[in-house]
Amino acid sequence: MTPTPADRSAPFVLTATEGRWSLRGTREPLDAAGLVAAADTLREIARALVEQAHAEAGQPANRCVAEFVLHQDGGIDHWLAPGGDADERRTIALGLRNAIGSLRMGG
């Protein structure tokens, strides 16, 4: 697993035990920008852990190419893997169409 470059790391400590978690800044309390940076870092960690789990299970790699989060107010956050080509963008668009279709079907 490749560590996050120091210039992109977020200054926080995450503690998780028995279904509970806490997050705190290492130097000072996290402000809104610090919380967003921590959330971005945690999503990177989650993607890397899933890839590692697939490798440990002897399963083929299934790299995450995009994530979308729909908020209650209708806003959307998204992340696209860096360096995606036209084929990858088509895969993302197809995945979004499938997701929307499953909502229409009630699934």
N, C-alpha and C positions, 0 to 999 in steps of 0.2 A: 504494500500500500504506500502510495506517495504522500508524504506530509504536505500540508498546505504551506505555501511559501510564507515567510515571516511577514512580508509586506501586506498580505491579505488576511492574516490571522486576526481574530477578534479577542480582545482582552477580557475573557470571562472564564469562570469555573462552573461546570455543570455537575451537580450531584444527583444521582438517581438511585433510589433504594425502595424496594417493595412497592412499586407502583406510584411512588411519589417522587417529585423532582424539585430542585431549586437551582436558580441561576443567579450568579452575582458577578459583578465586575471585579477584576483583580486589582485595579488601581483606584477606582472610584465607582460609585453607583452608575449603572448603565442608563443613559438617556435614550430618547427615542431612536437616534441614529445608531447608538450602540446596540440596542435591542434588535434593530433591523439587521445589522452586521452579524450579530450572534445567530439570528434566525437563518441567514444565508449560509453561514458556516455550518450550522447543524444540518441543513438540507444537503450540503456537500458531503458531510460525514455520513448521513443516512444513505445517500446514493452509493458511496464507496463501500459501506458495510453490506449492502445488498449484493454488489458485485463480488465482494469477498465471500459471502455466503454461498453464492452460486458456484464459485471456484472450489470452495471447500467440499461442496456436495458433489463435485465432479460434473456439474451441469455446464452447458455452454454459456459463454458470456452473453448477457442480455443488457447491454449498456443503455442507461436512461438517456434519451435524447431530448425530452421536454417534460415540463411539469406545468400544470395549470391549476390554479386555486380560485374558485368562485366564492365571493363573499356574499353575505346576507343582503347587502345593499346593492348587489348586482355588479360590484367592482370585480376586477379579475387581476390576479398576479400571475406572471408566467416567467419561466426560465427555459431557455433553449441552450442545448449543449454548444459550446464554442466550436467553430470550424465546420458547421454542418453544410453539406452540399445540397444540390437540387433534389437528389434522391431522398435525402434525409428529410428535407422540408415536405416532400410529397408524403412520406411516411407519417410525419407529424399531422399533416392535414387529414389524412385518412383516419388516423387514430382519433382525432377530434370529431370527425363525422360519425365514427362508430360510437363514441361516447354520447354524442347528441342523440343518435338513433336509439341507443339503449334507454335514454331518458324518455323519449317519446313512447317507447314500448313498455315503459313502467319497470324497467329492470335495473 
